[in-house]
């Protein structure tokens, strides 16, 4: 399936950049990338998926080719959920499918609980529908304080021009910070995530985006249980066995929150929930796209939900 087009959707702060595969007359699948990634992260997976859908991969605000938020405005998870709603409104979708990797899955999961009548199928790639508090509740105020302080620091230094570095140095630094990416996948993300200037490459992403936990919404177990009860979508969760289990790597060995979420989804959604574990790392949809494509395809082609009860 070839790339159909690149689109820019106008929003009050600029535009949201989108990549479209297939005919827009087909049922839509909105693809949401991970933190600091961009729409290119789906380039290897989408051509392997059923061609009777329209796949639209968006760059979140401040990522890829999408506009940065206006000066003074911070980035919070709720903002990205709102961007999904804006895209759905622009395309006049009453109901659509969501496919999210990592942070994109949490944005998609939050959206599917807030707008349950709009989401038919939700696919989570090494992701969960929410970030469970696990060990983080005591840190939430610290994260929010750090977001504000970091935003102020970036604003104070905005007059300095962005430092351009060589493509080789850019790639090496990117791979050092993303141990689950190989060279080819790193180059694919940087292709959309950087701009070429005379002296090398500069990153496109907004410098106000740095530590993911500063922008994430952590929820309690009670809030998680309450929220997933509103889900009307069928949910497919694909867990990479060598992937991540927590936002912060220091807590990554604790798999209890993941087990709690899977058990809750299974008992709440029953036959509408599928959980599949596959060998591979956090970027399995890029490193071994054929593995996840074989699981996603029959799920997408399953029966659509016909009722659309509103809250």
C-alpha positions as CSV (number, residue, x, y, z in Angstrom):
1,X,0.0,0.0,0.0
2,X,1.7,3.2,-1.1
3,X,1.6,6.5,0.7
4,X,-1.5,8.4,-0.5
5,X,-0.7,11.9,0.7
6,X,0.8,14.2,3.3
7,X,-1.8,16.6,4.8
8,X,-1.7,19.6,7.1
9,X,-4.8,20.1,9.3
10,X,-5.2,23.7,10.5
11,X,-5.5,24.2,14.2
12,X,-5.5,27.5,16.3
13,X,-1.8,27.2,17.0
14,X,-0.7,26.2,13.5
15,X,-1.2,22.8,12.0
16,X,-1.2,19.0,12.7
17,X,0.8,17.1,10.1
18,X,-0.6,13.8,8.9
19,X,0.4,10.9,6.6
20,X,-2.4,9.1,4.8
21,X,-2.3,5.6,3.3
22,X,-5.2,4.3,1.3
23,X,-8.5,5.7,0.3
24,X,-10.3,8.1,2.7
25,X,-13.5,6.3,1.7
26,X,-12.4,3.2,3.7
27,X,-12.9,2.8,7.4
28,X,-10.3,5.0,9.2
29,X,-7.5,3.8,11.5
30,X,-5.8,6.7,13.3
31,X,-2.2,5.9,14.3
32,X,-0.6,7.5,17.3
33,X,3.1,7.5,17.8
34,X,5.2,7.3,21.0
35,X,6.8,10.1,23.0
36,X,9.3,12.0,21.0
37,X,8.7,9.8,17.9
38,X,6.6,10.8,14.9
39,X,4.3,9.4,12.2
40,X,7.3,7.7,10.4
41,X,7.3,5.1,13.1
42,X,4.4,3.4,11.3
43,X,6.0,3.3,7.9
44,X,7.0,-0.3,8.1
45,X,3.8,-1.6,9.7
46,X,1.0,0.0,7.7
47,X,1.9,-1.5,4.3
48,X,1.5,-5.0,5.9
49,X,-2.0,-4.3,7.2
50,X,-5.3,-4.9,5.4
51,X,-5.8,-2.5,2.4
52,X,-9.5,-2.0,2.9
53,X,-8.8,0.6,5.6
54,X,-7.5,4.1,5.5
55,X,-4.5,4.6,7.8
56,X,-3.8,8.1,9.0
57,X,-0.7,8.6,11.1
58,X,-0.5,12.0,12.9
59,X,2.4,13.9,14.4
60,X,1.4,15.1,17.9
61,X,1.9,18.8,18.6
62,X,5.6,19.6,19.0
63,X,6.6,16.4,17.3
64,X,7.6,15.6,13.7
65,X,6.2,18.1,11.2
66,X,3.4,19.4,13.4
67,X,3.4,23.0,14.8
68,X,4.8,23.7,18.2
69,X,2.3,25.0,20.8
70,X,2.2,28.7,21.3
71,X,4.8,30.3,23.7
72,X,3.8,30.0,27.3
73,X,1.6,26.9,26.8
74,X,2.8,23.6,28.3
75,X,2.3,20.1,26.9
76,X,0.0,17.8,28.9
77,X,-1.5,14.5,28.0
78,X,-5.0,16.0,27.8
79,X,-3.8,18.3,25.0
80,X,-2.9,15.3,22.9
81,X,-6.2,13.7,23.6
82,X,-7.8,16.9,22.4
83,X,-5.7,16.7,19.2
84,X,-7.2,13.3,18.4
85,X,-10.7,14.9,18.8
86,X,-9.7,17.7,16.4
87,X,-8.5,15.2,13.8
88,X,-11.8,13.2,14.1
89,X,-13.8,16.3,13.7
90,X,-11.9,17.5,10.7
91,X,-12.4,14.2,8.9
92,X,-16.1,14.1,10.1
93,X,-15.6,10.6,11.6
94,X,-18.5,9.4,13.7
95,X,-16.6,6.2,14.5
96,X,-13.0,5.1,13.8
97,X,-10.3,2.8,15.0
98,X,-7.2,3.8,17.0
99,X,-3.8,2.2,16.9
100,X,-1.3,3.6,19.4
101,X,2.3,2.8,20.3
102,X,3.6,3.5,23.8
103,X,2.5,7.0,24.8
104,X,0.2,7.0,21.8
105,X,-1.6,4.1,23.2
106,X,-2.3,5.9,26.4
107,X,-3.6,8.9,24.5
108,X,-5.8,6.6,22.5
109,X,-7.0,4.7,25.5
110,X,-7.9,7.9,27.3
111,X,-9.7,9.1,24.3
112,X,-11.6,5.8,23.9
113,X,-12.8,6.1,27.5
114,X,-13.8,9.8,27.2
115,X,-15.5,9.4,23.8
116,X,-16.5,5.7,23.9
117,X,-19.1,5.9,21.2
118,X,-16.5,7.1,18.7
119,X,-14.0,4.2,18.9
120,X,-14.7,0.9,17.3
121,X,-11.4,-0.9,17.9
122,X,-8.4,0.1,20.1
123,X,-5.0,-1.4,19.4
124,X,-2.2,-1.0,21.9
125,X,1.3,-1.7,20.9
126,X,3.6,-2.2,23.9
127,X,1.2,0.2,25.7
128,X,-1.6,0.5,28.1
129,X,-4.8,2.5,28.0
130,X,-3.6,4.7,31.0
131,X,-0.5,5.2,33.1
132,X,-1.2,3.5,36.4
133,X,0.2,5.4,39.4
134,X,2.2,2.3,40.6
135,X,5.1,4.2,42.4
136,X,4.4,7.6,40.9
137,X,1.7,9.3,42.9
138,X,4.2,10.7,45.4
139,X,6.1,12.2,42.4
140,X,3.3,13.8,40.5
141,X,3.8,17.2,42.1
142,X,7.5,17.0,41.4
143,X,6.8,16.2,37.7
144,X,4.4,19.1,37.4
145,X,6.8,21.5,39.0
146,X,9.6,20.3,36.8
147,X,7.4,20.8,33.7
148,X,6.8,24.5,34.6
149,X,10.4,25.1,35.5
150,X,11.7,23.5,32.4
151,X,9.3,25.4,30.2
152,X,10.5,28.7,31.8
153,X,14.1,27.7,31.2
154,X,13.5,26.9,27.6
155,X,11.7,30.2,27.1
156,X,14.6,32.1,28.7
157,X,17.0,30.5,26.2
158,X,14.9,30.7,23.1
159,X,16.9,33.5,21.7
160,X,19.8,31.1,21.3
161,X,19.7,29.4,17.9
162,X,19.3,25.7,17.8
163,X,22.6,23.9,17.6
164,X,23.0,22.0,14.4
165,X,25.0,18.7,14.5
166,X,26.1,16.3,11.8
167,X,23.7,13.5,10.7
168,X,26.1,10.9,12.2
169,X,26.3,12.6,15.6
170,X,22.5,13.1,15.6
171,X,21.8,9.5,14.8
172,X,24.3,8.2,17.4
173,X,22.8,10.4,20.1
174,X,19.3,9.3,19.2
175,X,20.3,5.6,19.3
176,X,22.1,6.1,22.6
177,X,18.8,7.4,24.1
178,X,16.7,4.7,22.4
179,X,18.4,1.4,23.0
180,X,15.5,-0.5,21.4
181,X,15.9,1.1,18.0
182,X,18.3,-0.2,15.4
183,X,20.2,2.1,12.9
184,X,17.6,1.9,10.1
185,X,14.7,2.6,12.4
186,X,16.5,5.5,14.0
187,X,17.2,7.0,10.6
188,X,13.5,6.6,9.7
189,X,12.3,8.6,12.7
190,X,15.0,11.3,12.3
191,X,14.0,11.7,8.6
192,X,10.8,13.3,9.8
193,X,12.1,14.5,13.1
194,X,14.9,16.8,11.9
195,X,15.5,19.6,9.4
196,X,18.6,20.0,7.3
197,X,20.4,23.4,7.6
198,X,23.8,24.5,6.3
199,X,25.8,23.2,9.2
200,X,24.0,19.9,9.7
201,X,20.7,18.8,11.3
202,X,18.5,20.4,13.9
203,X,15.7,18.6,15.8
204,X,12.1,19.6,14.8
205,X,10.6,18.7,18.2
206,X,9.7,21.4,20.7
207,X,12.4,21.7,23.4
208,X,9.7,22.1,26.0
209,X,9.0,18.4,25.5
210,X,11.7,16.5,27.4
211,X,10.8,14.1,30.2
212,X,7.6,12.2,29.4
213,X,6.4,11.8,33.0
214,X,6.2,15.6,33.2
215,X,3.3,15.6,30.7
216,X,1.7,12.2,31.5
217,X,-1.5,11.8,33.5
218,X,-1.1,9.1,36.2
219,X,-4.3,7.5,37.4
220,X,-5.0,5.4,40.5
221,X,-6.3,1.8,40.4
222,X,-9.8,3.1,41.3
223,X,-9.8,5.6,38.5
224,X,-8.5,2.9,36.1
225,X,-11.2,0.5,37.0
226,X,-13.9,3.2,36.8
227,X,-12.6,4.5,33.4
228,X,-12.4,1.1,31.5
229,X,-16.0,0.4,32.4
230,X,-17.0,3.2,29.9
231,X,-15.1,1.5,27.0
232,X,-17.3,0.4,24.2
233,X,-14.4,-0.5,21.8
234,X,-12.9,-3.9,21.3
235,X,-9.3,-3.8,22.6
236,X,-6.2,-5.6,21.4
237,X,-3.1,-5.3,23.6
238,X,0.1,-6.5,22.1
239,X,2.9,-6.8,24.8
240,X,6.5,-7.1,23.7
241,X,8.2,-9.5,26.1
242,X,11.4,-7.4,26.0
243,X,9.5,-4.1,26.0
244,X,8.9,-1.6,28.7
245,X,6.6,-2.1,31.7
246,X,6.9,1.3,33.3
247,X,7.3,4.9,32.2
248,X,10.4,5.2,34.4
249,X,13.1,2.6,33.8
250,X,13.9,2.4,37.5
251,X,10.5,0.8,38.1
252,X,10.6,-1.3,34.9
253,X,11.0,-4.6,36.7
254,X,7.7,-4.2,38.5
255,X,5.2,-6.0,36.4
256,X,2.3,-5.9,38.9
257,X,0.7,-2.8,37.5
258,X,0.6,-4.3,34.0
259,X,-0.9,-7.6,35.3
260,X,-3.5,-5.5,37.2
261,X,-4.5,-3.6,34.1
262,X,-4.7,-6.8,31.9
263,X,-6.8,-8.6,34.5
264,X,-9.1,-5.6,34.9
265,X,-9.6,-5.2,31.1
266,X,-10.2,-9.0,30.7
267,X,-12.8,-9.1,33.5
268,X,-14.5,-5.9,32.3
269,X,-14.5,-6.3,28.5
270,X,-14.6,-10.1,28.4
271,X,-14.7,-11.3,24.8
272,X,-14.0,-7.7,23.6
273,X,-10.4,-7.9,25.0
274,X,-7.5,-9.7,23.5
275,X,-4.0,-9.9,25.1
276,X,-1.1,-11.2,23.1
277,X,2.6,-11.4,24.2
278,X,5.2,-11.5,21.5
279,X,9.0,-11.8,21.6
280,X,10.6,-8.5,20.8
281,X,11.4,-5.1,22.2
282,X,9.5,-1.8,22.6
283,X,9.8,-0.9,18.9
284,X,8.7,-4.3,17.6
285,X,6.3,-2.6,15.2
286,X,9.4,-1.1,13.5
287,X,12.0,-3.8,14.1
288,X,9.7,-6.8,13.3
289,X,6.5,-5.3,11.8
290,X,5.4,-8.7,10.3
291,X,5.0,-10.2,13.8
292,X,2.5,-7.6,14.9
293,X,0.8,-7.2,11.5
294,X,-0.2,-10.9,11.6
295,X,-2.0,-10.2,14.9
296,X,-3.5,-6.8,14.1
297,X,-4.9,-7.7,10.7
298,X,-7.5,-10.3,11.8
299,X,-8.5,-8.1,14.7
300,X,-9.1,-5.1,12.4
301,X,-11.1,-7.3,10.0
302,X,-13.3,-8.7,12.7
303,X,-17.0,-7.6,13.1
304,X,-17.6,-3.9,13.5
305,X,-19.6,-2.6,16.4
306,X,-23.1,-1.7,15.1
307,X,-24.6,0.0,18.1
308,X,-23.3,3.4,19.1
309,X,-24.9,4.1,22.4
310,X,-24.1,7.5,23.8
311,X,-23.3,8.2,27.4
